[in-house]
Amino acid sequence: METAVSTNQMLLGLAVGIALLLILAMKTRVHVFVALIISSLVTGLIGGLPFAEVISSVTSGFGSTLGSTGIIIGLGVMMGAILEKSGAAEQMAFSIIKLIGKGKEEWALAITGYVVAIPVFADSGLVILTPLAKSLSRLTGKSVVGLGLALATGLQLTHTFVPPTPGPLAVAGILDVDMGLMILWGLVMTAPTLIMSTLYSKWLGKKIYMVPNEEGTGFDRKEFKEEYIKSIKNVEQIYKEKKLPGTFLSFAPIIVPLILILSNTVVSFFEFKDTLASILTTLGHPVIALIVGLLIALYGLGLRFSDEELNKAIDEGIKSTGMILFITGAGGALGYVVRDAGIGEALGKAVLNLGIPGILVPFVIAALMRISLGSATVALITSATLTAPLVTQIGLNPSLVAMSTCAGAVSFSYFNDSGFWVFNGLYGLKDVKDQFLAKTMVSFIGAFSALSLVLIINAIMS
């Protein structure tokens, strides 16, 4: 009887803590970071930990989590700032358009967003590349909504699934998933999703047909007709006028670190022991790999600018990262409290008793957090934190738990999501129905197509 009461008390602590987190974040002026710390304290105290141990868990969890992810987040943000400043992000977009071919602009923008969002925050990438989407709409006659949504969905997918973006990076750290494996799984899970989302974007572009007006101050909306679509002829002209950095140099800060990280994963998997393996293991550590990428950006892309211009761009990028670091650390604090109070083990037993498939738990938690708070990063960190004990408790594959978490976090973009309003503002969507058909519906497609793949792979591996 004592064990049952103790278990109930632990689960009550978790329930009260999560409810308090939602109330504080949604209904008060308390920031999510503070709400997470308060919820951690309440969860631990109700869950049965003495006050001194709760404080110790909170501080240890905060420090440990930032110790493993903070440096990587900082390096990624610095590199992203240089890509933005130098025009490398635009160069990648033009290069992909040339590679894929004319008439396939939605696919080109989707892939561009998919690549760019690995080091650049999704909202920033959308702002940077929207002028390109508008230009393509004007040149091709295609709807700017369809083009912009394809770009946005590519940005959102890697932002939510692929490190070194902060959210998936934190998930990998919390669930103890190798960084290279996290990247590989993220790419595998999102490739089919990108295809489905882009097809939807092409369809929606005909349903919500809008093109930039002649003045360039807004958009004209009318009924779609096939004769509106025209062949794009002057991409090369736009490309030359921009005076962008070279293609190889633009991609190198992203591609080189990814290759190094994945090489480290391959070397570790096959347990190679020679000198080359040692070098790849060192260079393939995420921190070292991102330093390499940053140096390529600084001494390649950055040579066009003065030290003052570069430092200003980097400083502006870092300013937007401070709170993400705090939230990441606070999520780690909650995780340590859940672990130290034994709540994770109790949650695992409860899941087994309820009969809910364990692989669905991270998806549901992440989706609820995304719906409630709007932030994919907060949803990722909270879900990974709460479901980490289930990995060992009921024998789940940590990589698939990570992917289920990411699928849930991409699930519901609507009124409390900053990216929702950024998209609507940039592309002139004012009607609620149109807004729902665009950003919200494409997030549903992303979430449930990715979850379907997780469930299929989990069934095969079980």
C-alpha positions as CSV (number, residue, x, y, z in Angstrom):
1,M,0.0,0.0,0.0
2,E,2.9,2.4,0.8
3,T,4.4,1.8,-2.6
4,A,1.1,2.6,-4.3
5,V,0.7,5.8,-2.3
6,S,4.3,6.7,-3.1
7,T,3.8,6.1,-6.8
8,N,0.6,8.1,-6.8
9,Q,2.3,10.9,-5.0
10,M,5.1,11.0,-7.6
11,L,2.6,11.1,-10.5
12,L,0.6,13.8,-8.8
13,G,3.8,15.8,-8.5
14,L,4.4,15.4,-12.2
15,A,0.8,16.3,-13.1
16,V,0.7,19.4,-10.9
17,G,4.1,20.5,-12.2
18,I,3.1,20.2,-15.8
19,A,-0.3,21.9,-15.2
20,L,1.5,24.7,-13.4
21,L,3.9,25.1,-16.3
22,L,1.1,25.5,-18.7
23,I,-0.8,27.9,-16.6
24,L,2.2,30.1,-15.8
25,A,3.3,30.2,-19.4
26,M,-0.1,30.7,-21.0
27,K,-2.1,32.8,-18.4
28,T,0.5,34.9,-16.6
29,R,3.4,37.2,-17.4
30,V,5.9,34.6,-16.1
31,H,8.4,33.6,-18.8
32,V,8.7,30.0,-19.9
33,F,12.2,29.8,-18.4
34,V,10.9,30.9,-14.9
35,A,7.8,28.7,-15.3
36,L,10.1,25.7,-16.0
37,I,12.2,26.3,-12.8
38,I,9.1,26.8,-10.7
39,S,7.5,23.7,-12.1
40,S,10.7,21.7,-11.4
41,L,10.6,22.8,-7.8
42,V,6.9,22.0,-7.3
43,T,7.3,18.6,-9.1
44,G,10.1,17.6,-6.9
45,L,8.5,18.8,-3.6
46,I,5.2,17.1,-4.2
47,G,7.0,14.1,-5.6
48,G,8.6,13.5,-2.3
49,L,12.1,15.0,-2.5
50,P,13.4,17.2,0.4
51,F,13.8,20.8,-0.5
52,A,17.7,20.7,-0.4
53,E,17.7,17.8,-2.9
54,V,15.2,19.5,-5.2
55,I,17.5,22.6,-5.3
56,S,20.5,20.3,-5.9
57,S,18.7,18.5,-8.8
58,V,17.6,21.8,-10.4
59,T,21.1,23.3,-10.3
60,S,22.8,20.1,-11.4
61,G,20.4,19.5,-14.2
62,F,20.7,23.1,-15.5
63,G,24.5,23.0,-15.5
64,S,24.8,19.5,-16.9
65,T,22.4,20.2,-19.8
66,L,24.1,23.4,-20.8
67,G,27.5,21.8,-20.5
68,S,26.6,19.4,-23.2
69,T,24.6,21.7,-25.6
70,G,25.5,25.3,-24.8
71,I,28.8,25.5,-26.8
72,I,27.2,23.8,-29.8
73,I,24.2,26.1,-29.8
74,G,26.5,29.2,-29.6
75,L,28.8,28.0,-32.4
76,G,25.8,27.2,-34.6
77,V,24.3,30.6,-34.1
78,M,27.5,32.4,-34.9
79,M,27.9,30.4,-38.1
80,G,24.2,31.1,-39.1
81,A,24.7,34.8,-38.6
82,I,27.6,34.8,-41.0
83,L,25.6,32.8,-43.6
84,E,22.9,35.5,-43.3
85,K,25.2,38.4,-43.5
86,S,27.3,37.2,-46.4
87,G,24.4,36.1,-48.7
88,A,25.4,32.5,-48.6
89,A,21.8,31.5,-47.7
90,E,20.6,33.1,-51.0
91,Q,23.4,31.5,-53.0
92,M,22.3,28.1,-51.7
93,A,18.8,28.8,-52.9
94,F,19.8,29.9,-56.4
95,S,22.2,26.9,-56.7
96,I,19.4,24.5,-55.8
97,I,17.0,26.2,-58.2
98,K,19.6,25.8,-61.0
99,L,20.2,22.2,-60.0
100,I,16.6,21.1,-59.8
101,G,15.5,23.0,-62.9
102,K,13.1,25.6,-63.9
103,G,9.4,25.0,-63.3
104,K,10.2,23.2,-60.0
105,E,10.5,26.3,-57.8
106,E,8.5,24.9,-54.9
107,W,10.8,21.9,-54.7
108,A,13.9,24.1,-54.9
109,L,12.6,26.4,-52.1
110,A,11.6,23.4,-49.9
111,I,15.1,21.9,-50.2
112,T,16.7,25.3,-49.7
113,G,14.8,25.7,-46.4
114,Y,15.7,22.2,-45.5
115,V,19.4,22.9,-45.8
116,V,19.4,26.5,-44.5
117,A,17.6,25.7,-41.2
118,I,20.3,23.3,-40.1
119,P,22.4,26.2,-38.8
120,V,19.9,29.1,-39.2
121,F,16.8,29.5,-37.0
122,A,13.6,28.8,-39.0
123,D,12.0,32.2,-38.5
124,S,15.2,34.0,-39.5
125,G,15.6,31.8,-42.6
126,L,12.0,32.5,-43.6
127,V,12.7,36.3,-43.4
128,I,16.0,36.0,-45.3
129,L,14.6,33.9,-48.1
130,T,11.1,35.4,-48.5
131,P,12.4,38.1,-51.0
132,L,13.6,35.2,-53.2
133,A,10.1,33.5,-53.0
134,K,8.5,36.8,-53.9
135,S,10.9,37.3,-56.8
136,L,10.2,33.8,-58.1
137,S,6.4,34.4,-57.8
138,R,6.7,37.6,-59.9
139,L,8.9,35.8,-62.5
140,T,7.0,32.5,-62.8
141,G,3.4,33.6,-62.1
142,K,3.2,31.0,-59.4
143,S,1.4,31.8,-56.1
144,V,3.7,33.3,-53.5
145,V,1.7,31.4,-50.9
146,G,2.6,28.0,-52.4
147,L,6.3,29.0,-52.9
148,G,6.5,30.5,-49.4
149,L,4.9,27.5,-47.7
150,A,7.2,25.1,-49.4
151,L,10.1,27.2,-48.1
152,A,8.6,27.3,-44.6
153,T,8.0,23.6,-44.3
154,G,11.6,22.8,-45.3
155,L,12.8,25.3,-42.7
156,Q,10.5,23.9,-40.0
157,L,11.4,20.2,-40.6
158,T,15.2,20.5,-40.1
159,H,14.7,23.1,-37.4
160,T,12.7,20.5,-35.4
161,F,14.5,17.2,-36.4
162,V,18.2,17.9,-37.2
163,P,21.0,19.1,-34.9
164,P,22.8,21.4,-34.4
165,T,19.5,23.4,-34.2
166,P,18.9,23.8,-30.4
167,G,15.7,21.7,-30.0
168,P,16.9,18.4,-31.6
169,L,20.3,19.0,-30.2
170,A,18.9,19.1,-26.7
171,V,16.7,16.0,-27.4
172,A,19.8,14.1,-28.5
173,G,21.6,15.1,-25.3
174,I,18.7,14.3,-22.9
175,L,18.0,10.9,-24.5
176,D,21.7,10.1,-25.0
177,V,21.5,9.7,-28.7
178,D,24.7,9.9,-30.7
179,M,24.8,13.2,-32.6
180,G,25.6,11.5,-36.0
181,L,22.7,9.1,-35.5
182,M,20.4,11.9,-34.6
183,I,21.3,13.7,-37.8
184,L,20.9,10.5,-39.9
185,W,17.5,9.6,-38.3
186,G,16.3,13.2,-38.7
187,L,17.2,13.2,-42.4
188,V,15.5,9.8,-42.9
189,M,12.3,10.8,-41.1
190,T,11.9,14.1,-42.8
191,A,12.7,13.3,-46.4
192,P,9.2,11.6,-47.1
193,T,7.6,14.3,-45.0
194,L,9.2,17.1,-47.1
195,I,7.8,15.4,-50.2
196,M,4.3,15.3,-48.9
197,S,4.4,18.8,-47.5
198,T,5.7,20.2,-50.8
199,L,3.0,18.5,-52.8
200,Y,0.5,20.1,-50.4
201,S,2.1,23.5,-50.8
202,K,1.9,23.2,-54.6
203,W,-1.8,22.4,-54.3
204,L,-2.5,25.2,-51.9
205,G,-0.7,27.6,-54.2
206,K,-3.6,27.1,-56.7
207,K,-6.3,27.3,-54.0
208,I,-4.9,30.5,-52.5
209,Y,-3.5,32.2,-55.6
210,M,-1.6,35.4,-54.7
211,V,1.2,37.2,-56.5
212,P,3.1,40.4,-55.6
213,N,1.5,43.5,-56.9
214,E,3.3,45.8,-59.4
215,E,4.2,48.3,-56.7
216,G,5.8,45.6,-54.6
217,T,3.8,46.8,-51.5
218,G,1.4,43.9,-51.2
219,F,-0.3,41.0,-53.0
220,D,-3.0,40.6,-55.6
221,R,-5.4,37.7,-55.2
222,K,-7.4,36.1,-57.9
223,E,-8.7,32.8,-59.3
224,F,-6.0,30.5,-60.5
225,K,-5.7,29.8,-64.2
226,E,-3.0,27.7,-65.9
227,E,-2.1,30.5,-68.3
228,Y,-0.8,32.6,-65.5
229,I,2.2,30.3,-65.2
230,K,5.1,31.4,-67.3
231,S,8.6,30.1,-67.9
232,I,11.3,31.7,-65.7
233,K,14.0,33.1,-67.9
234,N,16.1,35.5,-65.9
235,V,17.3,33.6,-62.9
236,E,20.8,34.0,-64.2
237,Q,20.4,37.8,-64.4
238,I,19.1,38.0,-60.8
239,Y,21.9,35.7,-59.8
240,K,24.6,37.9,-61.3
241,E,23.2,41.1,-60.0
242,K,23.3,39.8,-56.4
243,K,27.1,39.3,-56.4
244,L,26.7,36.4,-54.0
245,P,29.6,34.3,-52.7
246,G,30.6,31.1,-54.6
247,T,28.4,28.0,-54.4
248,F,31.1,25.7,-52.8
249,L,32.0,28.3,-50.2
250,S,28.3,29.0,-49.4
251,F,27.6,25.3,-48.7
252,A,30.9,24.4,-47.0
253,P,30.2,25.8,-43.5
254,I,27.2,23.4,-43.3
255,I,28.3,20.4,-45.3
256,V,31.8,20.0,-43.8
257,P,30.7,19.8,-40.2
258,L,27.9,17.4,-41.1
259,I,30.4,15.1,-42.9
260,L,32.8,15.2,-40.0
261,I,30.1,14.4,-37.5
262,L,28.8,11.5,-39.6
263,S,32.3,10.2,-40.2
264,N,32.8,10.1,-36.4
265,T,29.6,8.0,-36.1
266,V,30.7,5.6,-38.8
267,V,34.2,5.2,-37.2
268,S,32.6,4.5,-33.8
269,F,30.0,2.1,-35.2
270,F,32.7,-0.1,-37.0
271,E,35.2,0.4,-34.1
272,F,38.1,1.4,-36.3
273,K,41.3,2.0,-34.4
274,D,43.9,3.3,-36.8
275,T,45.4,6.8,-37.0
276,L,42.8,8.1,-39.5
277,A,40.0,6.9,-37.2
278,S,41.5,8.8,-34.3
279,I,41.7,12.0,-36.4
280,L,38.1,11.6,-37.6
281,T,36.9,10.9,-34.0
282,T,38.5,14.2,-32.9
283,L,37.4,16.3,-35.9
284,G,33.9,14.6,-35.8
285,H,33.1,15.7,-32.2
286,P,30.2,18.1,-32.6
287,V,32.1,21.0,-30.9
288,I,35.2,20.6,-33.1
289,A,33.2,20.0,-36.2
290,L,31.2,23.2,-35.7
291,I,34.4,25.2,-34.9
292,V,35.7,24.0,-38.3
293,G,32.5,25.1,-40.0
294,L,32.7,28.5,-38.2
295,L,36.3,29.0,-39.3
296,I,35.3,28.3,-42.9
297,A,32.6,30.8,-42.6
298,L,34.8,33.4,-40.9
299,Y,37.8,33.1,-43.3
300,G,35.8,32.3,-46.4
301,L,32.5,34.1,-46.4
302,G,33.6,36.7,-43.9
303,L,36.5,38.1,-45.8
304,R,34.2,40.5,-47.6
305,F,33.4,42.3,-44.4
306,S,35.3,44.2,-41.8
307,D,35.9,42.7,-38.3
308,E,33.4,45.3,-36.9
309,E,30.6,44.2,-39.4
310,L,31.2,40.5,-38.7
311,N,31.2,41.0,-34.9
312,K,28.0,43.0,-35.1
313,A,26.2,40.3,-37.1
314,I,27.4,37.6,-34.7
315,D,26.4,39.7,-31.7
316,E,22.9,40.2,-33.1
317,G,22.6,36.4,-33.7
318,I,23.8,35.6,-30.1
319,K,21.2,38.0,-28.6
320,S,18.4,35.8,-29.9
321,T,20.0,32.7,-28.4
322,G,20.3,33.6,-24.8
323,M,16.8,32.7,-23.8
324,I,17.0,29.5,-25.8
325,L,20.0,28.5,-23.7
326,F,18.1,29.3,-20.5
327,I,15.1,27.3,-21.6
328,T,17.3,24.4,-22.5
329,G,19.0,24.4,-19.1
330,A,15.6,24.7,-17.3
331,G,14.4,21.7,-19.3
332,G,17.4,19.8,-18.0
333,A,16.6,20.9,-14.5
334,L,13.1,19.4,-14.7
335,G,14.6,16.2,-16.1
336,Y,17.0,15.8,-13.2
337,V,14.1,16.4,-10.7
338,V,12.0,13.8,-12.5
339,R,14.9,11.4,-12.4
340,D,16.0,12.0,-8.8
341,A,12.5,11.8,-7.3
342,G,11.9,8.5,-9.0
343,I,9.0,10.0,-11.0
344,G,10.4,8.7,-14.3
345,E,10.2,5.1,-13.1
346,A,6.7,5.6,-11.8
347,L,5.7,7.1,-15.1
348,G,7.1,4.1,-16.9
349,K,5.0,1.8,-14.8
350,A,1.9,3.9,-15.3
351,V,2.4,3.7,-19.1
352,L,2.7,0.0,-19.0
353,N,-0.4,-0.3,-16.8
354,L,-2.5,1.9,-19.1
355,G,-1.5,-0.1,-22.2
356,I,-0.5,3.0,-24.3
357,P,2.3,2.1,-26.7
358,G,5.4,3.6,-25.2
359,I,6.6,5.1,-28.5
360,L,3.5,7.3,-28.7
361,V,4.1,8.9,-25.3
362,P,6.8,11.4,-26.4
363,F,4.7,12.3,-29.4
364,V,1.6,13.1,-27.3
365,I,3.5,15.1,-24.7
366,A,5.4,17.1,-27.4
367,A,2.2,17.8,-29.3
368,L,0.4,18.9,-26.2
369,M,3.2,21.2,-25.2
370,R,3.4,22.7,-28.8
371,I,-0.4,23.2,-28.8
372,S,-0.3,24.9,-25.4
373,L,2.9,27.0,-25.6
374,G,3.6,27.4,-29.3
375,S,7.3,26.8,-29.1
376,A,8.7,23.7,-30.8
377,T,11.9,24.0,-28.8
378,V,10.1,24.0,-25.5
379,A,8.0,21.1,-26.6
380,L,11.0,19.1,-27.7
381,I,12.9,19.7,-24.4
382,T,9.9,19.0,-22.1
383,S,8.9,15.9,-24.0
384,A,12.4,14.4,-24.1
385,T,12.9,15.2,-20.4
386,L,9.7,13.5,-19.3
387,T,10.1,10.4,-21.5
388,A,13.8,9.8,-21.1
389,P,13.2,7.3,-18.2
390,L,10.9,5.3,-20.4
391,V,13.8,4.4,-22.7
392,T,15.3,2.0,-20.1
393,Q,12.1,1.4,-18.1
394,I,10.2,-0.2,-21.0
395,G,13.0,-0.9,-23.4
396,L,12.4,1.7,-26.2
397,N,14.9,2.6,-28.9
398,P,16.2,6.0,-27.9
399,S,16.6,7.2,-31.5
400,L,13.0,6.4,-32.2
401,V,11.9,8.1,-29.0
402,A,13.8,11.1,-30.2
403,M,12.0,11.0,-33.6
404,S,8.6,10.6,-32.0
405,T,9.4,13.6,-29.8
406,C,10.3,15.7,-32.9
407,A,7.2,14.6,-34.8
408,G,5.0,15.8,-31.9
409,A,6.8,19.1,-31.7
410,V,6.2,20.0,-35.3
411,S,2.5,19.2,-35.0
412,F,0.5,22.3,-34.3
413,S,1.5,25.8,-35.6
414,Y,-1.2,28.3,-34.9
415,F,-2.0,31.5,-32.9
416,N,0.5,31.2,-30.1
417,D,3.4,30.2,-32.5
418,S,5.6,33.1,-33.5
419,G,6.5,31.4,-36.8
420,F,2.7,31.3,-37.6
421,W,2.5,35.0,-37.5
422,V,5.8,35.6,-39.2
423,F,4.6,33.6,-42.2
424,N,1.2,35.2,-42.3
425,G,2.7,38.7,-42.2
426,L,5.3,38.0,-44.8
427,Y,2.8,36.5,-47.3
428,G,-0.2,38.6,-46.7
429,L,-2.6,36.0,-45.2
430,K,-5.2,37.8,-43.2
431,D,-8.2,35.4,-43.3
432,V,-8.2,32.8,-40.5
433,K,-9.3,30.0,-42.9
434,D,-6.3,30.8,-45.2
435,Q,-4.0,30.9,-42.2
436,F,-5.2,27.5,-41.0
437,L,-4.9,26.0,-44.5
438,A,-1.3,27.2,-44.8
439,K,0.9,26.9,-41.8
440,T,-1.4,24.9,-39.5
441,M,-2.3,22.2,-42.0
442,V,1.2,21.7,-43.3
443,S,2.4,21.2,-39.6
444,F,-0.2,18.5,-39.3
445,I,1.0,16.8,-42.4
446,G,4.6,17.0,-41.1
447,A,3.7,15.6,-37.7
448,F,1.6,12.6,-38.7
449,S,3.6,11.5,-41.8
450,A,6.7,11.5,-39.6
451,L,4.9,9.7,-36.8
452,S,3.6,7.1,-39.3
453,L,7.2,6.3,-40.3
454,V,8.3,6.1,-36.7
455,L,5.5,3.6,-35.9
456,I,6.4,1.5,-39.0
457,I,10.1,1.4,-38.2
458,N,9.3,0.7,-34.5
459,A,7.1,-2.3,-35.5
460,I,9.8,-3.7,-37.8
461,M,12.5,-3.3,-35.1
462,S,10.4,-4.7,-32.2
